[in-house]
Amino acid sequence: MRFLKKKQEKEKEKKKKVKVIYARMCPRCESINVTMGKRRLEAIGLPMLYQCLDCGFQNYNFPEVRVEIDKDKQKKLKNKKNEN
């Protein structure tokens, strides 16, 4: 019985269709609302400057994290993009 329940749970998880993306995370406030800074000097060999839009923190080193987005959130994001 336990085996069947576990198998059914795994099948439900597969049906959810989770999309995995990788995003930069602010080390201060742990937000993923991060963009590239205004200074674009990577053409001369300097690293990219990133800026958090929530707290305003700027740095060259923002870690990249794995974010899982389910089907409902994907639809909401698409609707927001279409409205703009």
C-alpha positions as semicolon CSV with decimal commas, in nm:
position;residue;x (nm);y (nm);z (nm)
1;M;0,000;0,000;0,000
2;R;0,276;0,242;0,087
3;F;0,448;0,175;-0,242
4;L;0,133;0,256;-0,438
5;K;0,081;0,584;-0,249
6;K;0,438;0,692;-0,315
7;K;0,403;0,606;-0,682
8;Q;0,081;0,806;-0,710
9;E;0,243;1,107;-0,539
10;K;0,533;1,098;-0,785
11;E;0,292;1,090;-1,079
12;K;0,106;1,395;-0,942
13;E;0,434;1,586;-0,909
14;K;0,520;1,510;-1,272
15;K;0,181;1,644;-1,387
16;K;0,238;1,982;-1,218
17;K;0,485;2,088;-1,490
18;V;0,729;2,288;-1,287
19;K;0,962;2,518;-1,481
20;V;1,312;2,565;-1,341
21;I;1,495;2,893;-1,394
22;Y;1,818;3,031;-1,253
23;A;1,811;3,386;-1,114
24;R;2,048;3,616;-0,930
25;M;1,976;3,662;-0,558
26;C;2,061;3,965;-0,344
27;P;2,293;3,859;-0,059
28;R;2,146;4,125;0,171
29;C;1,768;4,091;0,143
30;E;1,755;3,754;-0,041
31;S;1,531;3,896;-0,315
32;I;1,553;3,776;-0,676
33;N;1,448;4,118;-0,806
34;V;1,796;4,191;-0,943
35;T;1,906;4,373;-1,257
36;M;2,233;4,470;-1,419
37;G;2,361;4,805;-1,299
38;K;2,376;5,119;-1,510
39;R;2,752;5,104;-1,554
40;R;2,833;4,877;-1,845
41;L;3,209;4,855;-1,852
42;E;3,237;4,483;-1,927
43;A;3,360;4,573;-2,278
44;I;3,693;4,682;-2,131
45;G;3,726;4,375;-1,910
46;L;3,555;4,479;-1,587
47;P;3,300;4,241;-1,435
48;M;2,925;4,311;-1,454
49;L;2,778;4,524;-1,173
50;Y;2,442;4,399;-1,041
51;Q;2,184;4,597;-0,841
52;C;1,897;4,480;-0,619
53;L;1,578;4,670;-0,700
54;D;1,431;4,610;-0,353
55;C;1,711;4,732;-0,122
56;G;1,940;4,913;-0,369
57;F;2,248;4,702;-0,289
58;Q;2,512;4,698;-0,566
59;N;2,793;4,448;-0,605
60;Y;2,979;4,244;-0,864
61;N;2,905;3,913;-0,695
62;F;2,538;3,810;-0,672
63;P;2,491;3,434;-0,630
64;E;2,277;3,248;-0,879
65;V;1,998;3,032;-0,730
66;R;1,756;2,776;-0,870
67;V;1,391;2,886;-0,873
68;E;1,101;2,652;-0,949
69;I;0,790;2,809;-1,101
70;D;0,467;2,610;-1,122
71;K;0,208;2,636;-1,399
72;D;-0,011;2,896;-1,222
73;K;0,277;3,135;-1,160
74;Q;0,389;3,100;-1,523
75;K;0,046;3,218;-1,640
76;K;0,053;3,516;-1,403
77;L;0,398;3,620;-1,527
78;K;0,286;3,595;-1,890
79;N;-0,021;3,810;-1,817
80;K;0,192;4,079;-1,650
81;K;0,428;4,089;-1,950
82;N;0,136;4,120;-2,191
83;E;-0,017;4,408;-1,993
84;N;0,304;4,613;-2,013
